[in-house]
Amino acid sequence: MVRVQEIPLRKIHRPLPRQTDPAKVATLMQSIQLIGQQEPIDVLEVDGEYYGFSGCHRFEAIQRLGQETIRCRIRRAPRSVLSMHLA
């Protein structure tokens, strides 16, 4: 089951390094300031911990804006699914 909710940025582990396009981040920051975050990022919930593997531009934009939470689409998964994402 998938649910959408606000999660504190500090609680989301981002285990894979991502390259972001500064222009895209700046555009997203402007959009988020005007109309808010429209599309949630996807996170896995494994044993009560949150792991983000996508939405790196949205995550960085929200972070740079100084917001403490981000809207997430949360999918619970066993540790084996997390291991596949880290492979």
Rosetta blueprint (number, residue, H / E / L):
1 M L
2 V E
3 R E
4 V E
5 Q E
6 E E
7 I E
8 P E
9 L H
10 R H
11 K H
12 I E
13 H E
14 R L
15 P L
16 L L
17 P L
18 R L
19 Q L
20 T L
21 D L
22 P H
23 A H
24 K H
25 V H
26 A H
27 T H
28 L H
29 M H
30 Q H
31 S H
32 I H
33 Q H
34 L H
35 I H
36 G L
37 Q L
38 Q L
39 E L
40 P L
41 I E
42 D E
43 V E
44 L E
45 E E
46 V E
47 D L
48 G L
49 E E
50 Y E
51 Y E
52 G E
53 F L
54 S L
55 G L
56 C H
57 H H
58 R H
59 F H
60 E H
61 A H
62 I H
63 Q H
64 R H
65 L L
66 G L
67 Q L
68 E L
69 T E
70 I E
71 R E
72 C E
73 R E
74 I E
75 R E
76 R E
77 A L
78 P L
79 R H
80 S H
81 V H
82 L H
83 S H
84 M H
85 H H
86 L H
87 A L
